[in-house]
Amino acid sequence: MDGILNVFKPTGMTSHDVVSFIRRVAHQKKVGHTGTLDPNAVGVLPICLGRATKVAQFLSDDKKSYRCEVVLGKQTDTQDRYGKVINISDKTVTVEEFAGAINSFIGQIKQIPPMYSALKKDGKKLYELAREGKRVDVQARDIYIYKIEIIHINNTKAIFDVECSKGTYVRTLCNDIGEKLGTYGYMNFLLRSKVGVFKHCTAKTLEEIEQIANNGELESLLKPIDYVLYTTPKLYIHDKYFTNIINGVKIRIYDKKYSEDILYRVYCKGTFIGIGKINLKDNIRKLKMQKVFIKR
């Protein structure tokens, strides 16, 4: 089977646990996720099967949306409610101050990833170092907060929706909101509501997936590989080049509407072939495939 499955990850499972589950129910080894979701978080976790694992990087780069609750007054070592409390503050803030601090993070910001994360330092995951009581310097990264919408707020806690770029830690955002207010903050819960075109309202639970798989209908849940490449423009090749294009042979492109040096979704004989780019050499424009998804 080849395609992408929109999974609703439950709390208490790692992203790798979900991959293992899908491998078992799909009876397929080639399965991968598209970016980790915290074990204690719930929500959208697209899973790629078969040849679709080649597009995982495009899903990882997509915008993501979350709903979370931030609570003021405490700081934990994991920046969420599951960690050990390391600081407490009784400072009070107004609702207006709280809302202002939350909204001040919209735009491009620097964020230091938390120690309790799967990022690696010298080949070892940060959370492994943290459990050993070790702390290392973690470099701040540029991230982008596209949108924040406050759903409910009082002077101690707030629920808000956030749309953000790849690499954003919502736990850290909650921690930083607290620091900006001169107090502390931690994330009380997290729901990932959207990854690219995949939404939580259409995601299937593990129980639903297992039942559908047992009925031999798992393939009906899969989205095609090119479904996730919705921002990538299409390029159509004449049917006579089908054999050449699936075997990686460069194809000359005469049509000037196709630009050079950008990625295209390539189609031939009405079939999605893969991802390619037009290169110019000796004044000749040729399409070179970067990834081929069709079976040869």
Buried (B, 14 or more C-beta within 10 A) or exposed (E): BBBBBBBBBBEEBBBEBBBEBBBEBBEBEBBBBBBBBBBBBBBBBBBBBBBBBBBBEBBBBBBBBBBBBBBBBBBBBBBBBBBEEEEEBEEEBEEEBBBEBBBBBBEEBEBBBBBBBBBEBEEEBBBEBBEEEEEEEBEEBEBBBBEBEBEEBEEBBBBBBBBBBBBBBBBBBBBBBBEBBEBBBBBBBBBBBBBBBBBBEEBBEBEEBBBBBEEEEBBEBBBEBBBBBEEBEEBBBEEEBBEBBBEEEBBEBEEEEBEEEEBBBBBBBEEBBBBBBBBEEEEEBBBEBEBBBBEE
